[in-house]
Amino acid sequence: MLFENTIVTVISLSTPLIIAVIGETISEKSGVINLSAEGTIMISALSGFAFGYITDFAIIGFLAGMLTGSIIAAFISYCDIKLRMDQIAVGFVLTILCIDLSNYLGQDYVRINGPMVTKFAIPFISKIPILGNVFFNHSLITYFSILLIPISWFFLNKTNLGLSIRASGENPLAASSRGINVKKMRMFGTIIGGALLGLAGASFSLYTKYGWSESHTANYGWIILAIVIFGGWNPFRAAAGAYGFGLLQVLAIKAQTVTLALSQILPLLPFPIMIFILIFIQYINRSERNKFPKFLISILGGNQPEALGRKLPEDVK
Amino acid sequence: MNKNIQLIQINFIRLVLTLAIIFFVLTLFGTSPISIFDSIIYGSMGSYSKFIRTLIVWAPISLASVALIYTFSAGMWNIGIEGQIIMGAVGATFVARSFFGDTIISPYVQILFALGFGGFWGLICGVLKVKGNVHEIFSGLGLDFVASGIVIYLIIGPWKREGIASTSGTDVFDKASWIPTIGQNEFPLLLILIIFVIYIFSFFIFKYTSFGLRLKATGVNEDAAERFYFSSGKYILLSFFIAGAIAGLAGFSQASGAYHKLVPSISGGFGFLSILIVLICSRNIFFTLIISFLFSALIVGGSQLQIKLGLDHSLIGIIQALFVLSWLILEKLKLEKILLSKIIRSNE
């Protein structure tokens, strides 16, 4: 029973993380680090909650969150491609701006009640003992987050559009000479990623961390940046990382009664792990691949997009 | 000379445009920009004691900003600056809690430890970059959180206050460990001296030494640097070490000058703020000194906004970030050049 409850909590607690991690993965696959994740998630958490509160429809809140996220991403994309500014600089400034902006604009929404996302048990299959309760008795946004994992994998690996986005993130010049509109692809990947980040923000304030308060989603944006790397830019592994972090959170809450220090430090664990993964990725990329057992590579390796974080070369059309 | 005058003119027009954007946004929020800036100026420089408070905030921000010039010159994004400030504060606290704590030399030993702890934390980032090819943004971000994890552990664990373990901070340091001040209003002479020494030192490094030149060459093009027979890796490592050490001093200032103890959020977000500052100063040391002072005045003056005008202090962060964002975009749009040539033409 305890075990069962823990899984249920982890799955619903990880909902926004999954969505955000996949959004950031798509963005980074197109070659753009959306460093504004921390700010984007926070301000879309506010806009999601505020619009949900005003209209009393949670769905409007989710759409508002997505719109907020995509506007910010479009802005980054414009600065990156049209103005040829440093995407990291723009993302960083936007993070700080959005955090303070959400704290200022959100003052009227602190600790009030808005629309609530209710659980939706899928008919028939939710009646299956244990499994039904664990996997098929969640809110719609949680089902969406679970479905998003295979969908985004399929999108990035099997569709033309997804492959073009990846090509633009790996080698813009080669992609461009193959007739791919690199600028468009990069913009598209960034905006889709931003919209998902926004949706994640809204699912914090409308579902897993219901409501709004000052710096409501603090540090989640930085954590998802770490989880994307943990996931080696692969949606399935990234999702596993997000669930892993959800489990850490649950453990941290449980540990609170035992030792205060542990409960404060456990949620920081993804960061050192991120650094080790990055070192390992670079290490196996340099040495001969077959030196390592295959399962180790598939767990710890990863395909960092070659052009990640770089400006497009001048001669890309 | 003519070019310099034009540069000043362009920067001046850009400043006016940036302020216009900020005024516009503040008006959009339904606030009065004039009364906001009035209360900020009064709140940060209205009296001698307020001015001292501004100096105490200015010290860590100006130090962290000049630290970032080193890494930016080498073409590195030192997002790990927050962690370096935190570790500097840890170093200072370590000395303040040791047997040095109640002796008169404590602050000076703290300086050494802050330099060492901060430099070491910066160096990790550099080693990961040079030896491991890890993107400095990700390692920096990770090390920021690891550092704050260490602080939380120390505050709850080994350095906890007598009897209670809470996240409110360690015991207050012995008075001998506080940064020495002068006069009744506690003018922080030592801090101001440190700032000027570091700034003059950095000015000379970048202006007159081959080290400064090579650092900049590394930032422009790593491969070109190799072709001139010096290893860019060495310079990246050095830039991270120096930046970390100076940032460590900022942590020392926070722990022994501002709080007089170690608290979980010891860096106060000043590291990230310094990144904003350096972004608009384009590695100009003189500008950095001035802009960091203006931003500190904004912070100290902004703490009065709630009392005087009933406005949330987050407005200050909005003003700062908006300033930087507008500045960066205007810089790229090159509007000022067009404006300037129009003004000149109409004068002719």
Interface residues (C-beta under 8 A of the other chain):
Chain A: I33 L35 C79 L83 R84 M85 I88 A89 V90 F92 V93 L94 I96 L97 I99 D100 L101 N103 Y104 Q107 N219 W222 L225 A226 I229 L260 A261 Q264 I265 L268 F271 P272 M274 I275 L278 I279 Q282 Y283 R286 L308 G309
Chain B: F29 W77 I79 L128 G132 N133 V134 H135 I137 F138 S139 L141 G142 L143 D144 F145 V146 S148 G149 I152 Y153 I156 G157 A165 T167 F272 L273 I275 L276 L279 D312 S314 L315 I316 G317 I318 Q320 A321 L322 V324 L325 L328 I329 K332 L333
